[in-house]
Amino acid sequence: MHRLKIDRAKRLCDEPHVGHNRWHPELTPLCEVAEGEEIAIETRDAADGQLKPEPSGRTDFSKFQRNAAHPLTGPVAIKGAQPGDLLEIEFLDIIPEKTGFTSMVPGLGALPDFVTEPFIAHWQLKDGWATSAQIPGVRIPGAPFMGVSGVAPSRAQLAAWTKREADLRARGGFVAPPDPMHAVPAMGAVAAQGLRTIPPRENGGNMDVKQLTRGARLFLPVAVEGALFSTGDGHFAQGDGEVCLTAIEMGATCVARFRLHKGEAARKKIRWPRFARSTYFTDPRIGMPERFIATMGMPVDETGAQQGPDLNLACRNALLNMITLLQEERGFTREQAYAICSVALDLKISNVVDVPNVVVSAFLPEAIFEG
């Protein structure tokens, strides 16, 4: 088996030869593997080790370097991969490290106006469960997956995606534009032009799809020779939505193998990622819990005004209703409740046809409060 090793005692900027935190076609591959060969890829957590517990028990968020987020290990070149191919990545295993964290900061997440001060919960990961002193009475079952998995964009994609995101930013949208500050590599075209890893795109990236656990197959259109696959941002557990901004973030080792579907992306005009699996993504008792509590959200704002079939507003209301439930019936603080929702609550679209009140439901398994 091939293996990409890292030193997790160091940050990516101190070990830049093993990875990157920008997407660019000029990334230099660390190794080449053939179809069917297995590779173990060691990865850092999404914060690049910046949010470890401190002796005081507090975390100084003022020192956090947002531009350094998503340290990825790679890229790996796949022998024979050419633009127009479809790359199949089979996740054979996701091996967690021993600790993780869930954090939230004002201005970000599904409820950007909800918290006024940063909050962090540190988790111990043991025997398939996560527990945290900051959220007592809760035990989260593990279903590890990689939050970020992607291939390098072509030069044409780099230019097109940079332009469309700049256009959105000019219209007032939230976009993190190219920025060389804390970029790895720190110099050259990758630092100056590289796309930030915050949003997912056609090349994959920060998709945060919790069903991509061991046994999943991810399909990505190849845009450059060798495909140049990279991964990182391991998650021990996450609710569908990852609402507070983070899941249970962890360092992990991703074991994968690759298959090429020659010319299939071009032939079938496959532009966006796909994924499939033939096994349960987690224990069915966790993925479809027998006992749960749930709240609903509809697109009516806080003034009582009807906002039409707005799924974002329905999501917000379902989430706020669950947070209120957890505060009033379980005694959690608003920050604890928000974090619980991010790591264990699944947002599901219940209907999009009963306009004007489309419905989003928020499901929380009762089992997390047991044991």
C-alpha positions as CSV (number, residue, x, y, z in Angstrom):
1,M,0.0,0.0,0.0
2,H,1.2,3.5,-0.8
3,R,1.1,5.9,2.2
4,L,1.3,9.7,2.4
5,K,2.6,10.5,5.9
6,I,2.4,13.8,7.8
7,D,3.6,15.1,11.1
8,R,0.4,16.2,13.0
9,A,2.6,17.9,15.6
10,K,3.3,20.5,12.9
11,R,1.0,22.8,10.9
12,L,0.9,22.5,7.1
13,C,2.8,25.7,6.8
14,D,5.7,24.0,8.6
15,E,5.5,20.9,6.4
16,P,4.4,22.4,3.0
17,H,5.8,19.6,0.9
18,V,3.0,17.2,2.0
19,G,-0.1,19.3,1.0
20,H,-1.9,22.5,0.1
21,N,-4.9,24.7,1.1
22,R,-5.8,26.1,-2.3
23,W,-7.1,24.6,-5.6
24,H,-5.0,25.2,-8.7
25,P,-3.9,23.2,-11.8
26,E,-0.2,23.8,-11.1
27,L,-0.1,21.7,-7.9
28,T,2.8,19.3,-7.8
29,P,1.8,15.6,-7.2
30,L,3.3,13.9,-4.2
31,C,3.1,10.4,-5.7
32,E,1.5,8.5,-8.5
33,V,-0.8,5.4,-8.1
34,A,-2.3,3.1,-10.6
35,E,-5.9,2.0,-10.8
36,G,-6.7,-0.6,-8.1
37,E,-3.7,0.3,-5.9
38,E,-4.5,1.3,-2.4
39,I,-3.2,4.5,-0.7
40,A,-3.4,5.6,2.9
41,I,-3.5,9.4,3.2
42,E,-2.9,11.0,6.6
43,T,-4.7,14.3,7.1
44,R,-4.9,17.2,9.6
45,D,-8.1,18.6,11.1
46,A,-9.8,21.4,9.2
47,A,-8.4,24.1,11.5
48,D,-4.8,22.9,10.9
49,G,-4.3,22.2,14.6
50,Q,-5.1,25.8,15.7
51,L,-8.0,24.9,18.0
52,K,-6.4,22.4,20.4
53,P,-7.4,22.5,24.1
54,E,-5.3,25.0,26.1
55,P,-4.3,24.6,29.7
56,S,-6.7,27.4,30.7
57,G,-9.6,25.5,29.2
58,R,-10.3,28.4,26.9
59,T,-9.4,28.9,23.2
60,D,-8.1,32.2,21.9
61,F,-10.0,32.7,18.7
62,S,-8.4,36.0,18.0
63,K,-5.3,34.1,16.9
64,F,-7.1,31.9,14.5
65,Q,-6.0,32.1,10.9
66,R,-9.1,31.5,8.7
67,N,-7.2,31.6,5.5
68,A,-5.3,28.5,6.6
69,A,-8.4,26.4,6.9
70,H,-8.6,23.0,5.2
71,P,-5.0,21.8,5.1
72,L,-5.3,19.0,2.4
73,T,-2.9,16.2,1.9
74,G,-1.9,15.6,-1.7
75,P,-2.3,15.7,-4.5
76,V,-2.1,12.2,-5.7
77,A,-1.7,11.6,-9.5
78,I,-3.7,8.7,-10.9
79,K,-1.7,7.0,-13.7
80,G,-3.4,7.4,-17.1
81,A,-6.0,10.0,-15.9
82,Q,-6.9,12.5,-18.6
83,P,-9.3,15.4,-19.0
84,G,-12.8,14.1,-19.8
85,D,-12.3,10.9,-17.7
86,L,-14.5,10.2,-14.7
87,L,-12.5,9.4,-11.6
88,E,-14.0,6.9,-9.1
89,I,-12.7,7.1,-5.6
90,E,-13.6,4.2,-3.3
91,F,-13.3,5.0,0.4
92,L,-12.0,1.8,2.0
93,D,-11.6,3.2,5.5
94,I,-11.6,6.4,7.5
95,I,-9.5,6.0,10.6
96,P,-10.1,8.8,13.3
97,E,-7.5,10.3,15.5
98,K,-8.3,10.4,19.2
99,T,-9.7,13.9,19.6
100,G,-11.9,16.3,17.8
101,F,-13.7,19.7,18.2
102,T,-16.9,21.5,17.2
103,S,-16.6,25.3,17.0
104,M,-18.8,28.2,16.1
105,V,-18.1,31.9,15.5
106,P,-20.4,34.9,15.1
107,G,-21.3,35.7,11.5
108,L,-20.9,32.2,10.1
109,G,-23.0,29.0,9.9
110,A,-26.7,28.5,9.1
111,L,-27.6,31.1,11.9
112,P,-24.9,33.8,11.4
113,D,-26.7,36.1,13.8
114,F,-27.3,33.5,16.5
115,V,-24.1,33.6,18.6
116,T,-22.3,36.7,19.8
117,E,-19.2,35.0,21.2
118,P,-17.1,32.0,19.8
119,F,-17.8,28.6,21.4
120,I,-15.9,25.4,21.1
121,A,-16.5,21.9,22.4
122,H,-13.5,19.4,22.5
123,W,-14.4,15.8,22.0
124,Q,-12.8,12.5,23.1
125,L,-13.2,9.9,20.4
126,K,-13.2,6.4,21.7
127,D,-14.8,3.0,20.9
128,G,-16.9,4.6,18.2
129,W,-18.4,7.4,20.3
130,A,-17.6,11.1,21.0
131,T,-18.1,12.7,24.4
132,S,-17.3,16.3,25.5
133,A,-17.0,17.9,28.9
134,Q,-18.4,21.1,27.3
135,I,-21.7,19.3,26.3
136,P,-22.3,16.9,29.2
137,G,-24.9,14.2,29.0
138,V,-24.5,13.7,25.2
139,R,-22.8,10.8,23.4
140,I,-22.5,11.0,19.6
141,P,-22.1,7.8,17.5
142,G,-19.3,7.9,15.0
143,A,-19.7,7.7,11.2
144,P,-16.3,9.0,10.0
145,F,-15.9,10.6,6.5
146,M,-13.8,13.1,4.7
147,G,-15.3,16.5,4.4
148,V,-13.0,17.6,1.6
149,S,-12.2,15.4,-1.4
150,G,-11.4,16.9,-4.8
151,V,-9.3,17.0,-7.9
152,A,-7.5,19.9,-9.5
153,P,-9.4,22.4,-11.7
154,S,-8.2,23.1,-15.3
155,R,-7.0,26.6,-16.1
156,A,-10.3,27.3,-17.9
157,Q,-12.2,26.3,-14.8
158,L,-10.0,28.3,-12.5
159,A,-10.7,31.4,-14.6
160,A,-14.4,30.8,-14.9
161,W,-15.0,30.0,-11.2
162,T,-12.9,32.9,-10.1
163,K,-15.0,35.2,-12.2
164,R,-18.4,33.8,-11.2
165,E,-17.5,34.1,-7.5
166,A,-16.2,37.7,-8.0
167,D,-19.5,38.5,-9.7
168,L,-21.4,37.1,-6.7
169,R,-19.2,39.1,-4.3
170,A,-19.9,42.3,-6.3
171,R,-23.7,41.6,-5.8
172,G,-23.2,41.4,-2.1
173,G,-22.8,37.6,-1.7
174,F,-20.4,36.0,0.7
175,V,-17.3,34.8,-1.1
176,A,-13.7,34.2,0.0
177,P,-11.7,35.4,-3.0
178,P,-8.1,34.3,-3.8
179,D,-5.7,35.5,-1.1
180,P,-2.1,34.6,-0.7
181,M,-2.2,35.2,3.1
182,H,-1.5,31.8,4.9
183,A,-1.7,30.0,1.5
184,V,0.2,26.8,1.0
185,P,2.2,26.8,-1.2
186,A,3.1,30.3,0.0
187,M,4.5,31.7,-3.2
188,G,3.8,31.6,-6.9
189,A,0.7,31.2,-9.0
190,V,-1.0,28.8,-6.5
191,A,-0.8,31.3,-3.7
192,A,-1.8,34.3,-5.8
193,Q,-4.6,32.6,-7.9
194,G,-5.6,29.5,-6.1
195,L,-9.2,29.0,-5.2
196,R,-10.1,28.9,-1.5
197,T,-11.4,25.6,-0.2
198,I,-14.4,26.9,1.7
199,P,-17.1,26.1,-1.0
200,P,-17.4,22.9,-3.0
201,R,-17.4,23.2,-6.7
202,E,-17.5,21.0,-9.8
203,N,-14.2,19.4,-8.8
204,G,-15.6,18.2,-5.5
205,G,-13.9,19.9,-2.5
206,N,-15.6,20.8,0.7
207,M,-18.8,18.9,0.1
208,D,-19.4,17.7,3.7
209,V,-21.6,14.8,2.6
210,K,-21.9,12.6,5.6
211,Q,-22.9,9.5,3.6
212,L,-19.3,9.3,2.1
213,T,-18.2,7.0,4.9
214,R,-16.3,3.7,4.4
215,G,-17.7,1.9,1.4
216,A,-18.8,5.0,-0.5
217,R,-17.8,5.6,-4.1
218,L,-17.3,9.2,-5.2
219,F,-17.2,10.2,-8.9
220,L,-15.4,13.3,-10.0
221,P,-14.9,14.7,-13.6
222,V,-11.2,14.9,-14.4
223,A,-9.9,18.2,-15.7
224,V,-6.1,17.9,-15.7
225,E,-3.7,15.1,-16.5
226,G,-3.3,12.8,-13.5
227,A,-6.5,14.1,-12.0
228,L,-4.5,15.3,-8.9
229,F,-6.7,14.1,-6.0
230,S,-6.4,15.6,-2.5
231,T,-8.3,15.1,0.7
232,G,-8.7,16.4,4.3
233,D,-11.1,17.8,6.8
234,G,-12.0,14.5,8.5
235,H,-15.3,14.4,10.4
236,F,-16.1,11.9,13.1
237,A,-19.8,12.7,13.0
238,Q,-22.1,15.3,11.4
239,G,-25.7,16.0,11.0
240,D,-27.1,16.7,7.6
241,G,-26.6,20.4,7.4
242,E,-23.5,20.9,9.6
243,V,-25.4,23.9,10.8
244,C,-23.1,25.7,13.3
245,L,-20.3,25.7,10.7
246,T,-18.4,22.6,11.9
247,A,-19.0,18.9,12.6
248,I,-16.9,16.9,15.0
249,E,-13.7,17.9,13.2
250,M,-10.7,15.5,13.5
251,G,-7.5,14.4,11.9
252,A,-7.9,11.2,10.1
253,T,-6.3,8.6,7.8
254,C,-8.2,8.0,4.6
255,V,-7.6,4.7,2.8
256,A,-8.8,4.8,-0.8
257,R,-8.3,3.3,-4.2
258,F,-9.1,4.6,-7.7
259,R,-10.8,3.6,-10.9
260,L,-10.9,5.5,-14.2
261,H,-13.9,5.5,-16.4
262,K,-12.2,6.6,-19.6
263,G,-13.9,9.5,-21.4
264,E,-17.1,9.1,-19.5
265,A,-17.4,12.6,-18.1
266,A,-16.9,14.1,-21.5
267,R,-19.2,11.5,-23.3
268,K,-22.0,11.8,-20.8
269,K,-21.5,15.5,-20.1
270,I,-21.0,14.9,-16.4
271,R,-20.1,18.2,-14.8
272,W,-20.8,17.8,-11.1
273,P,-19.8,15.2,-8.5
274,R,-21.8,12.0,-8.0
275,F,-21.6,9.4,-5.3
276,A,-23.0,5.9,-4.7
277,R,-22.8,3.0,-2.3
278,S,-24.1,-0.5,-1.9
279,T,-23.9,-0.7,1.9
280,Y,-25.5,1.3,4.8
281,F,-23.5,4.5,5.3
282,T,-23.7,3.8,9.1
283,D,-25.5,1.5,11.4
284,P,-29.2,1.7,10.3
285,R,-30.2,2.2,13.9
286,I,-28.3,5.5,13.8
287,G,-29.0,6.4,10.2
288,M,-32.7,5.8,10.6
289,P,-33.3,6.0,14.4
290,E,-36.3,4.3,15.9
291,R,-36.7,7.1,18.5
292,F,-36.3,10.7,17.7
293,I,-37.6,14.2,18.3
294,A,-38.3,16.5,15.4
295,T,-39.4,20.1,14.7
296,M,-40.7,21.7,11.6
297,G,-39.9,24.9,9.8
298,M,-42.0,26.9,7.3
299,P,-41.1,30.1,5.4
300,V,-42.8,32.6,7.7
301,D,-40.4,35.2,9.2
302,E,-40.3,36.5,12.7
303,T,-42.7,39.3,12.0
304,G,-45.3,36.8,10.8
305,A,-44.8,37.7,7.1
306,Q,-45.2,35.0,4.5
307,Q,-42.0,34.7,2.4
308,G,-43.1,32.2,-0.2
309,P,-41.4,28.9,-0.9
310,D,-38.1,29.9,0.8
311,L,-36.3,26.7,1.8
312,N,-33.5,28.6,3.6
313,L,-36.0,30.3,5.9
314,A,-37.8,27.0,6.5
315,C,-34.4,25.5,7.4
316,R,-33.7,28.3,9.8
317,N,-37.1,28.0,11.5
318,A,-36.8,24.3,11.9
319,L,-33.4,24.7,13.5
320,L,-34.4,27.5,15.8
321,N,-37.4,25.5,16.9
322,M,-35.1,22.5,17.8
323,I,-32.7,24.8,19.7
324,T,-35.5,26.2,21.7
325,L,-36.7,22.7,22.5
326,L,-33.3,21.6,23.6
327,Q,-33.0,24.7,25.9
328,E,-36.4,24.4,27.4
329,E,-36.8,20.6,27.7
330,R,-33.2,19.5,28.1
331,G,-31.6,22.4,29.9
332,F,-28.8,23.1,27.3
333,T,-27.4,26.5,26.6
334,R,-28.1,28.0,23.2
335,E,-24.5,27.3,22.2
336,Q,-24.6,23.7,23.4
337,A,-27.9,23.2,21.6
338,Y,-26.6,24.7,18.4
339,A,-23.5,22.5,18.5
340,I,-25.6,19.4,19.2
341,C,-27.7,20.2,16.1
342,S,-24.5,20.5,14.0
343,V,-23.2,17.1,14.9
344,A,-26.3,15.0,15.2
345,L,-29.4,16.7,13.7
346,D,-30.6,15.9,10.2
347,L,-32.4,18.6,8.2
348,K,-34.7,17.0,5.7
349,I,-36.9,18.6,3.0
350,S,-40.4,17.3,3.8
351,N,-42.1,18.9,0.9
352,V,-41.5,21.6,-1.8
353,V,-45.0,21.5,-3.4
354,D,-47.4,22.7,-0.8
355,V,-46.7,26.3,-1.5
356,P,-46.5,28.8,0.0
357,N,-45.5,26.8,3.1
358,V,-42.9,24.4,2.1
359,V,-41.7,22.3,5.0
360,V,-38.2,21.4,6.4
361,S,-38.1,19.0,9.3
362,A,-35.2,18.7,11.8
363,F,-34.7,15.2,13.2
364,L,-32.6,14.5,16.4
365,P,-32.1,10.9,17.6
366,E,-33.0,10.3,21.2
367,A,-30.1,7.8,21.6
368,I,-27.5,10.6,21.9
369,F,-28.9,11.4,25.4
370,E,-28.6,7.8,26.6
371,G,-25.6,5.9,27.9
